[in-house]
Amino acid sequence: MADRKPATVGELRESGYKVLSVKAEMRKNLIAKIRSNETIFPGVIGYDDSVLPQVENAVLSGQDLILLGERGQAKSRLIRSLVNLLDAEVPVLAGCETNDDPFEPISKAGRNLVEEMGAKAPVSWLASDQRYGEKLATPDITIADLIGEVDPIKVAEGRYLSDELTIHYGLIPRTNRGIFCINELPDLAERIQVGLLNILEERDVQIRGYRIRLPLDIFLAASANPEDYTNRGRIITPLKDRCGSEIRTHYPRNVLLEMEIMEQERNKFEDDEFTTVIPEFIREIVAEITHLARRSPDINQRSGVSVRVSIANFENLISNATKRAIRLGERTVAPRISDLPSIIASTAGKIELESADEGREEHIIDKMAQTAVLNVFNRYLTVQELEPVVARFDKGLSMEASDITPSEEYLKQASQAPGLLEAARKVTQNDAPAALASGVEFVLEGLHLNRKLNKDKITGKAQYRGYHAFL
């Protein structure tokens, strides 16, 4: 077949194939994507004008890089997306652990294969996703894990310790001609960092006192948390110097970006029996809570407030609304303000308080949720346009709200307050009873937080009434 891929070194040479270094290959593909206006880093949101241009510069410069930022800032995702800059597949000497270049093998096994078989040495093709290696740095990592170790079985088979073929290669040599990532680099013991520097800078491996020349072709990427530099470890200066670019990541800079990430990342299930309607103000409230947490003096900002807080909170709100729909026999799922207590479980484990007082998380989360609802309400409505609603409550109307109240009951109660259903439609842009019920709760809670309605909490339920209703 005309499109058959070369299967031997000879066929590969005859095809005119040119082997590029991994950095030259990534640079070539990045240039092509920029020219064609392709999405270069799919799924990475909020970095278009800050982080991504710096990453592109590093790739174009052929520099290794370190991403420096707090947890939950898409560092790992961004590094993994670098695989998109690799060719779909590349030729390697078949059977070699180190993905040897068929024309210039670096391992003893690869060189022996070419010497023995010449142009008939077999070639296999390695897909881009097989050219990525990753390791989370932990204190127990050894040189053997990353670089290699003498294999006692090979020694037992009769090989000498000085024979390169006795070595079992570690993760980095096995990622030759690819991208290798070390997550949380400062947690790597300094002596291991020195070994890493040696293999990247000096291009040799020293195992059990035996030195092997191993000119690896690798793009190295690492991630680190700023707190780690002082609390748990550090990156040795020569290794930092070896990585050409240190790029600072950040959290989404506005609520809209946070919402986009929430919607992209949340778990989605194909529930044919339910229709999920999520009012925009619910998304804004969830994102606003996270942004308030990132500015709260009660929360340790050095450890950060991850985007995962927003994602998990969003998922729990939808889950609480789904339970209600199941119990009430409703077909539409729409989160409400009364579902907000469900975020306590998904927030408390992801934030660190400045003080160690037990049980304060729930109070702090509740206060942030109230502030978020107030902020979002004031972006959607004004108290002045709801004066007829307030007046009706002042004349004695009261409404009960809870996360188990049927949607139709909200509509029945709300019809007694002129303008309340109209306001609910305005904020939800939806006529479904479940969505309107969510809108009604939002309006009532916003009026309460603006000190226009009283709110009494009784065993999981809330009752809204006017300030002057009983005077």
N, C-alpha and C positions, 0 to 999 in steps of 0.2 A: 504493500500500500504506500502511496506517495506521502501520506502524512504520518507514517510510522516513525516513532521517536528512535533515535540512535540507541542501540543496545550494547555497543562496545566502544572502547576508547577510539579505535580506528574509525568507526562510523561517525562518532562525534566530531573527530578532527576533520573528516571529509565534509561534514555538513557545514563547516565554517563557524561552528558555535564558539563564541568568545566568553570565557568565564570572567565575570566582574567580581571585585571584592564586594562584600555585603554592604559596605557604606556607599560604594559607587552605584550599586544596584538600587539601593533605597533613594539615593539622590536622583538617579535617572527617572524612577517611577514617580517621585514627588514632582519633578519638573513637568512630567506628562500630565499629572492630575491637576496641577495649577493651570496649565495651558488649556485643558478641557473643562475647567471650572467644576471638577468633580468634588464630592464630599470626601475629604481626606481622612477625617477622624469621626466616623459615624457613631452616634450615640453620646458624644461628648458635647454638653450644652453649657453655654455661658462663658466660654473661653475664647471666642472668636477674635476679640480685640485685645487680649491680654496674653494668655498662656500659649495658645496655638501658634501665633507668629514666631514666638521664641523657639518652640519645638521645631518648626519648619526651618528656622535659621540654623539650628544645631544640625539637622539632617543635611541641609545643603552644604554646611561647613565640614561634614564628616566627623562631627564631635559626639563622643559619648555624653550622656546627660544624667543629672540627678534632679528629680522632682521633689521639691521641699514644700510640705504643707501639712495642715492638721488632718485628722481622720475624716473620711467621708468627703474628700475633694476630688474624687475620680482619678487619683494618681495611677492606680493599677489599671483601670480601664483605658486610660490614655496610653500607657506603655504597651498594653496588649494590642491596641489598635494600630501600633507601628507595623504589625504584621501585614497590614494592607499595603505597605510600601515595598514588600518583597515580591519577586516574580512568582507567578502561579506555581511553578516548579523549576527545580534546577537539577542538573546531572551530578551524581556522586559515584565514587567507586563502590560497587556492590559489596556488601559484607563488611565494610569498614566502620568501626564505631565512631570515628571522628568526622564523618561526612566529607571524606577527602575529595579535593579537586581532582578529577580524572587526569588532568595534564600535569599537576604538581602536587602529588600526595605528600602529606606531612607526617603520617604515621609509618612505623616500621612495617605494619601489615599491608598498608597501601603500597608502599614502595616495593615490597617483595612481590605483591600481586602483579604490578606493572612489569617488573623485571622478568618474572616467570612467563607471563602471557602476552606481554607487549600490546600490540593493537587489538588483540582479542580479549583483553581484560574487560570483564562485564561492567556495565554501567546501569545504575537504577536512577529513578527520578524521584526527588524529594519534594513533597507539597509544602506550601508556605507555612501552614499551621503546624507542620512537623519540625519547623526550623526555629521554634520559640521555646525557650526554657525559662523557668521561674523558680525562685526559692525564697521562702520567708526566712529572714535571718533570725536565728535563735542562738542563745549562748552555747548550746550543745553541738552546733555545727562543727565539723572537722574538715581538715584539708582533704581527707579522703572523699568526703561528700562532694566537695566542689571541684577538686582537681584530680584526685585518683589515689590508688593504693596498690601495693603489690598483692597480687592474687595468689594465696597459698595453694590453691588447687593447681594453678598453672606451674607453680614451683614443684609441686608433688609429681607433676607429669614429666619432670626431668629438665625443665628449663633452668638456666642460671638466674640468680637475682639481678645480675647486671644486664640481662636481656630485656630490651624494651617490651617484648611481647608478654612479659609476666605482669604488666601493669593493667589493672582494671581502671579505666578512665572514669572520672567523676562527671558531674553535670555540665561544667563549662566546656571541656573538650568535646563532649557529646553534642554540644550546641554549636560546634564549629560551623562557620558559614551561615550563622543565624543571629538571632537577637536573644540576649540573656538578661534577665531582670532579677535584681535582688531587692526584695521588699524590706523596708525598715533597716536599712544598711547600718545605722549606728549600733544596732543590737549585735552586729557581727563582732566577735572578739578581735582585738587589734592584731594579734598574731595571724589570724585568718585573713584579715585585710591586707597584711603584708604579703601573704602568699598570693592573694588575688592580684595585687599590684605587680608582683613578679611575673605572673603569667601574661598580664596585659602589656606590661612595659618592656620587660626583658625577653619575652617570648620563649621562656624556658620553664620546665617543670622540674622541681627537685623533690623526689619521693624517696624516703629512706636513704638519703645521702647520695642517691643516683640522679644525675642531672641529664635531662632529655631536652633537646632543642625541639620546640613545638610552636611554630609560628601560627597561632590561631587567628582566624579571621572572624571577629565577633563585634557586634554592636552592643555595647554595655549600657543598660539603663538601670537606674536605682531610684528608690523612693525613700523618703525620710520624713519624720515628724520633727519640727523645730524643738519640741520639748525634750526629745531624746538626746540632744546635744549636751544638755546639762544634767539630766536626771538619770539616764540609763547608759549612755555611752557617747562615743564621738566617732566621726569619720577621720581617719588619719590624714594629715595634710597632704602627703604625696599622692594618696588616692584621689582626694578632692581635686588636686592639681591635674591628675590624669583625665578626669572627666571635664570635658571642655565647657559645658554649660550647666549652671545650677539655676533652675527655673522655679520660681515661687508660684504655687497654686493658691486658689482662694475659694471661698464659698460663693454661691450665686449672689450677685450684687443687687438683685431686686426680687420682689415677690413673684413677678411674672415668670422669671427664669426658674425659680424654685417650683412653681406650679407645673411648668413644662416637664421638669425632671420627675416630679411626683407621678404625673400621668404616664410618662414613658416607663418608669421603673416599677410601678405597683404590680402586684400579682393579679393576673386576669384569668378568670375561669369562664368556660362556656356553659352558662346556666340558661338553658333554653326557656325555662319556665319563668324567669325574671327579666324585667326590663330595668336597667339601672340608669337613674337620672341623677346627675350630680350637679346641683346648682353652682354657678361660678363663685358665689360668695362663700360656699363651703370650702372650695379649693383655696380661696384667698385667706380664709381664717386659719386653715392648717399651715399654710406657708408663713403667714404673719406670726403665728406662735413661735415657729422656729427662728424667725428673724429677731423677735423680741428676746428669745433665749440667748441669742448670740450677743446681745447687748446688756443682758441682765447682770447686775453686780452680785447676785446670789449664786451665779453659776460660774464655775471655773473655766475661764475662756482660754487658758493655756492648753487644755485638752480638747477644746473645740466642741461644737455642736453639729454633728454630722447631718448631711442631707438625708441619711437613713432615718433620722427622727421624723422628718416630714413624710417620707414614704410609708413608714410603719404606722404613723398616726392616721394617714389617709386610708390605709388598708383597714385599720380597726374601726374607723367611722363607718366605712361601707359594710363591714361585717356586722356591726351592731344594727345597722339599718336592715340588713338582710335577715337577721334573726327576727326582727319585728315583722317584716313582711311574711315570713314563714308562720309565725304564731297567729297573726291576724288574718291570714289567708289572702293577703294582698299580692298583686302581681308586679307592682312597681316598687323598686328599692330607691329611696331618696334619703340621704343622711340629714339629720336635724341638729339643732343646737343641743337638744337634750341627749344626743349621742356623744357629746364631747367628753363626759367622764371616762369613756372607753379609751381615751388616749393616755391616761395615766400610766397604764401598764407598758405601753410602747414608748413612753418618754422617760420614765424614771430610771430605767437601766442604761440609758444612753447619755445621761448628763451627770456631771460631778459637781456637787455643791461646794461652795467656798467654806462653809462651816459643816461640822460633822453631826449636827442635830438630827436625831432620828425622826422620821415621819414628816420632815419639812417639804419633801418633794411634792406631795399631793397639794399642799397649800400653795406652793410656788407655781406649780403647773396650772392650778385653778385660776390664780390671779393673772397669769399670762394669757390664758384662754379668754378671760373676761375682757382684758385690754385689747386682745385681737378682735373679738366680736365688736367692741365699741369702735375701733379704728375702721374696720371694714364697713360697718353700718353707716358711719358718717361719710364714707365714700359713695354710698349708694343712695342714701335718703337724707332729708333734713327733718328736724323735729317740727318745723313750721308747717310742712306739707301734711303732717300727721296730726295736726291739732284736733280735727274732728274725731279721730280715733281716741285721743286722750280725753276729750270732752265726754265721750260716751262712757268711758271707764270711770270718770269722775262722777257720773250720774248713777253709778251703782253696778255697772257690768263687771263681771269677773270671768276669767278664762283659766281652765286647767290645762297644763301641758305636761307630757311625760314621754318617755321613749317607747311606751306601749299603748298610747292613745291612738285609735284608728284615724286614718286620714280624713274620712268623711266627717268624723266628729269635729275636727278642726274647722272644716268648712261650715258646718252647721253653727258652731259658736261664733266664728268670724263674721258670718252674715249679719250678726246683731250690731256690729260696729261699722258704721259707714266709712268706707275708704280702706278698710283693713285688707279685704281680699284684693282690691285694686293695687295696693302697695305690694302685696305678696306676688301678684302677677308681674309687676314691674321688676322685682328683684330676681324672679326665677325665669321669666320669659318662657313659661310653660304652664299649661292648663291641667296637667295630670294632678289628681287629688293629692298624691304623695308629695309631689313637688310643691304644690300650694301650701300643704301642711308645713313643709320645711320653711317656706317663705313666711308664713304666719308666725311661726316660732321666732324666726330671725327678727322680724319687725317688733314683736313684743319684747324680746330680750334687749334689742337696741334701745327701745323706749325706756326700759327699766334702767339700763346702764347710763342713760342720759338723764336719769332721775325724774322721769315723767310718769312712771308706773311703779307701784310696789310689787315686790315678789316675795311670796312666802313659800318656803320649802317644807314639804311634809311627806316623809317616808317615800322618797324617790319621785315625788311629784312636785310640780311648781304651780302656784296659783298667782296669776297677775291680776291686780286690781288698782283702781285709781288712788292717788294720794288723798283725795278729799271725799272719797266715797262714803266714809263713815263718820265724817265730822258733823 
